[in-house]
Amino acid sequence: MSTTPGRKQIHLAAHFPGVNSTTVWADPRSGSQIDFSSFEHLARTAERGLFDFFFLAEGLRLREHNGRIHDLDVVGRPESITVLNALAAVTDRLGLAGTVNATFNEPYELARRLASLDHLSAGRAAWNVVTSSDAFTGENFRRGGFLDRADRYTRAAEFLATARELWDSWTPEGRQRPFVHSGPQFGIEGEFTVPRSPQGHPVVIQAGDSAEGREFAASAADVVFTRHSTPEAGREFYADVKGRLARYGREPGDLKIMPGVTYVLGDTDAEAQEHAGEIRRQQVSPQNAILALEQIWGRDLSGYDPDGPLPDIDPDPDSTLVQGRVRVADPVGVARKWRALSEAKGLSIRQTVVESTSRQSFVGSPGTVAAALEEFVATDAADGFILVPHLTPGGLDDFVDRVVPLLQERGVFRTEYSGTTLRSHLGLPEPVWKG
Ligand SMILES: Cc1cc2nc3c(=O)[nH]c(=O)nc-3n(C[C@H](O)[C@H](O)[C@H](O)COP(=O)(O)O)c2cc1C
């Protein structure tokens, strides 16, 4: 790997987009969200760009909005680990990360599937451990939404510890030993069917943001996927989470922090800004503006004109209008902020949503964006980025063609993969075998 000594290296990952308002569906280049060829295109592009990993989110139930399937949800997307196994066959070095819930699965079954992916991909598997936040999703499962918030992390922590016991039940030399796990959440024993995989333990990613989530990440994760994507919020989050590591005998480099970010490129900064404005208007169509407003207000606002003023009624804090999606913690406070913005600038509903929900983290010429990415990482606001393109499947092409070479010139990004496993791309320590 050619790097410049002393310069902090950037880690990059590619998020397969879709289930959110970032995606521009109306663009003629917007392709299938469910065909294997779309997953393959993005993964191959990420590998061409020497990215650390490809990332898939998970939705276990189609979200509902006012009793109907949410307009921006994707119907028919295949299950994540199955897609990653297929991608293992068409890529060589790229890490393959899947989001899988710890609340509704069982450690034995999931540990087997992840160890199998690690074998089939020769050491490239990663698991984003999520806990899910709503009973609505839980209704799809036998026991329903049976855990409250604190218990979900208790279960997730024991789930992960149990999976690691299973992965450690085979010695690195290939000897298999029976396992016994006896704890408050799981009492299981037997023999694990999958030999120790190339990484020993697949890489573990964590994405919760509460105090419990951060503590869980500090104690047990290798990577944190965070929403803190501005330099100020990033630095605060970074210091907070890295500051929790020593308590667990861990070094700051043992946990990588990677915010989800978006970007818009242009030949010049001015062109990129103009393009960014167009994308924002496409993301927030008149219909999406009302959907976004209803998500905050928790009320049917279909009678409102997207080009007119904001509703003067307050949100319903206990609303169940939106199901399967985390509602903002303080809808009344957010509504007040949006109203104040709209009044101060004379903005319509649609313009207010465009201004308030803009998710464009890096906008500019390739040189401007490369410099901003380097600065973000050099000032400890992150260790790298999970890029969320606004187009599927070609949204990463321009980044790989135009920004990656500049990061390489700056000496902050690899010019070739130096190892074969995801753990080695991320510079993570080997897991200690606990026999
Ligand atoms: C950046 C980010 C991405 C997430 N992606 C998913 C996902 O794909 N599927 C899912 O079920 N939950 C996802 N979550 C939800 C969290 O993992 C977690 O279950 C939820 O935020 C509750 O945890 P908390 O209270 O610690 O925030 C995501 C959260 C964050 C911050």
PDBQT file of the ligand as one rigid body, heavy atoms in Angstrom, charges set to zero:
ROOT
HETATM    1  C1  LIG A 501     -26.588   5.137  10.726  1.00  0.00    +0.000 C 
HETATM    2  C2  LIG A 501     -27.593   4.144  11.225  1.00  0.00    +0.000 A 
HETATM    3  C3  LIG A 501     -28.025   3.113  10.381  1.00  0.00    +0.000 A 
HETATM    4  C4  LIG A 501     -28.959   2.170  10.807  1.00  0.00    +0.000 A 
HETATM    5  N1  LIG A 501     -29.369   1.169   9.961  1.00  0.00    +0.000 NA
HETATM    6  C5  LIG A 501     -30.321   0.274  10.364  1.00  0.00    +0.000 A 
HETATM    7  C6  LIG A 501     -30.797  -0.748   9.497  1.00  0.00    +0.000 A 
HETATM    8  O1  LIG A 501     -30.383  -0.885   8.348  1.00  0.00    +0.000 OA
HETATM    9  N2  LIG A 501     -31.758  -1.602   9.952  1.00  0.00    +0.000 N 
HETATM   10  C7  LIG A 501     -32.250  -1.509  11.218  1.00  0.00    +0.000 A 
HETATM   11  O2  LIG A 501     -33.111  -2.318  11.577  1.00  0.00    +0.000 OA
HETATM   12  N3  LIG A 501     -31.816  -0.543  12.058  1.00  0.00    +0.000 NA
HETATM   13  C8  LIG A 501     -30.886   0.340  11.661  1.00  0.00    +0.000 A 
HETATM   14  N4  LIG A 501     -30.456   1.331  12.534  1.00  0.00    +0.000 N 
HETATM   15  C9  LIG A 501     -31.053   1.360  13.880  1.00  0.00    +0.000 C 
HETATM   16  C10 LIG A 501     -30.059   1.110  14.993  1.00  0.00    +0.000 C 
HETATM   17  O3  LIG A 501     -29.175   0.136  14.770  1.00  0.00    +0.000 OA
HETATM   18  C11 LIG A 501     -30.692   0.877  16.356  1.00  0.00    +0.000 C 
HETATM   19  O4  LIG A 501     -31.320  -0.344  16.381  1.00  0.00    +0.000 OA
HETATM   20  C12 LIG A 501     -31.643   1.975  16.715  1.00  0.00    +0.000 C 
HETATM   21  O5  LIG A 501     -31.088   3.206  16.311  1.00  0.00    +0.000 OA
HETATM   22  C13 LIG A 501     -31.875   1.998  18.212  1.00  0.00    +0.000 C 
HETATM   23  O6  LIG A 501     -30.681   2.124  18.884  1.00  0.00    +0.000 OA
HETATM   24  P1  LIG A 501     -30.265   3.430  19.673  1.00  0.00    +0.000 P 
HETATM   25  O7  LIG A 501     -31.381   3.628  20.646  1.00  0.00    +0.000 OA
HETATM   26  O8  LIG A 501     -28.966   3.091  20.335  1.00  0.00    +0.000 OA
HETATM   27  O9  LIG A 501     -30.115   4.527  18.672  1.00  0.00    +0.000 OA
HETATM   28  C14 LIG A 501     -29.504   2.276  12.108  1.00  0.00    +0.000 A 
HETATM   29  C15 LIG A 501     -29.067   3.311  12.951  1.00  0.00    +0.000 A 
HETATM   30  C16 LIG A 501     -28.124   4.233  12.538  1.00  0.00    +0.000 A 
HETATM   31  C17 LIG A 501     -27.674   5.317  13.493  1.00  0.00    +0.000 C 
ENDROOT
TORSDOF 0
